[in-house]
């Protein structure tokens, strides 16, 4: 049995006449009659009663035609779904992000992407850069908004799209003497207990903060390490030290914390959208195009 047999039987049922069904199918009547007869022989039942005025389905024919319609409907859906997926119009994307991305990068990207690909489901997961890189490598994420390009061996297996750079700022407790200043001289932090991003969670952010301190001529007194910026700001608000982090922390507006630029202007943090190198699935390719269009 072939799909054309299903189409022939359905056309004959619809038109109720071999001649009209053959014309609708674009074939001659004798081959249609032969194919219907061959189908009945294969099934071992009569599908149509022949009358002087045409044909009508038997009970067995009605049962067969019901399933035949379902088969062809599912086939058409499969063809459409394959075409949609091939264009990146359907599917699921698992995307990791940092808190700073949620405040700055993500809203614009997601709004544009959902307008262009409304049927692609986005599985969003807030993770540190280190955990995002791990998930990208093991297939748990399709893309991730991370701080810094993927390091070391991971960088050789991942590709990334640069999204921009944020300058570093000092996060001061509300009662700190420097809160009334316009900026914070780096050398003024030489004897301060510092709160930095954890190198385990955010290696790029930690490395940049350490490099800024060394450039200013001192080894930092690290009082605490924070796995995310909300924690960093919370520790500062508790009076446990001065934090160093990206200017994007201003978007969080944490009570009890004053954010001031560093002087001289410190090297910034680069943010990237990372993904696995190699062939890119259509939905991810569409997402990457949206990111490039929005941020370039």
Secondary structure, DSSP 8 states (H G I E B T S, - for coil): --HHHHHHHHHHHHHSSHHHHHHHHTS-HHHHHHHHHHHHHHHTS--EEEETTEEEE-HHHHHHHHHHHHHHHHHHHHHHHHHHHHTT-SEEEEEEE-HHHHHTHHHHHHHHHHHH-TTEEEEEEE--HHHHHHHHHHTS-SEEEEESS--HHHHHHEEEEEEEEE-EEEEEETT-GGGGSSEEEGGGGTTSEEEEE-TTT-HHHHHHHHHHHHHTT---EEEEEESSHHHHHHHHHTTS-EEEEEGGGGGG--TTEEEEEEES----EEEEEEEESS---HHHHHHHHHHHHHH-
